[in-house]
Amino acid sequence: MPGKYLVTLDEYLNDRDREYPLDKTKFANCIKLLVAINFLRERYGRPLIVVSGYRPGRYNLQAGGAISSPHLSCEAVDLGDAKHELRNYLLGHLELLVELDLYMEDPSYTP
């Protein structure tokens, strides 16, 4: 069902843009990322949970994020799903990640 369970801008920003407003570049990055992950969601066919979206300043520090984390510039999102099947789906559809210019981190390398 197209449009069902889309990841929203509000969900991605988590009100953190109030304290750390987006400039034009971050906003453009955010929109590009949302288009990609919502296309991914449509192909996956199930709801996705934003585990970690925009992570500016103190939020990145609290998460233990890298100083140059792409979460700071709205170029990254950590996603999950209710049944934890997303990882297996993506491993079976790596061409989709390439098509969407997304990558998947190995959880054993990131906290």
Secondary structure, 3 states (H helix, E strand, C coil): CCCCCCCCHHHHHCCHHHHCCCCHHHHHHHHHHHHHHHHHHHHHCCCCEEEECCCCHHHHHHCCCCCCCCCCCCCCCEEECCCCCHHHHHHCCHHHHHHCCCCCCCCCCCC
